[in-house]
Amino acid sequence: MPPGRDRHVRLGYALAASAATMWALNGSFSSLLLDDGISAMRLAELRAVLTFVLLAGTVALIRPSLLRVRREHIMPLLPNMTEDIAASIIDWRDTDSDTTRSIVSTSDTGRPVAFRSCS
């Protein structure tokens, strides 16, 4: 077996063992919490929040660059966003009532592009 593959096999076994351990602990803790009167909805919420915190913390420690989101990464995800909709969202968050100054412009592709500063 190639040396790199041996490392991946060991990592796979470690991940499977930790998943089985977490599955067993989850069942035990869930039954204890449900017996103590916590609702199933609250338990599901608790599981989701704890999972997010653990995963986000792990990513932040191992590869924090994956958590950096730039404006140019978000705009292609909004293909139906028009300049008017983008301006109204920005004006909604803006404290003044002036709607004539827009910090949003339409790019060559027709998608809105927000400027870094407005003057």
C-alpha positions, 0 to 999 in steps of 0.5 A: 500500500502506498504511504499516502494511502495508509495515512488516509486509511487511518484517518478514515478509521479514526473518523468512523470511530469518532462518528460512532462514539458521537452517535452513541453519546448523542443518544444517551444525552438525548434520552437524559434531556428528554426525560428531564423535560426538554422539548424535542424542538429545543433538543433539535435546536440545541443539536443544530447550534452545537454542530454549527459551533463545532464545525465553524470552530474546526474550520476556523482553526484548520483553514480560516481562509474558507470563512472569508467571503468577499463581495464578488463571491456573493453577487453571482449567487444573486442572479435575479438581483437588479440595481433597484432591488440592491439599492432598496436593500442598501437604502433600507439599511441606511440611516438617512432618507436620501434615495438619490445617492446609490452605492450600487452600480450595474456591471457589464453582465447586468448584475449589481456591483456595490462600490467600496465607498460612496462620496 
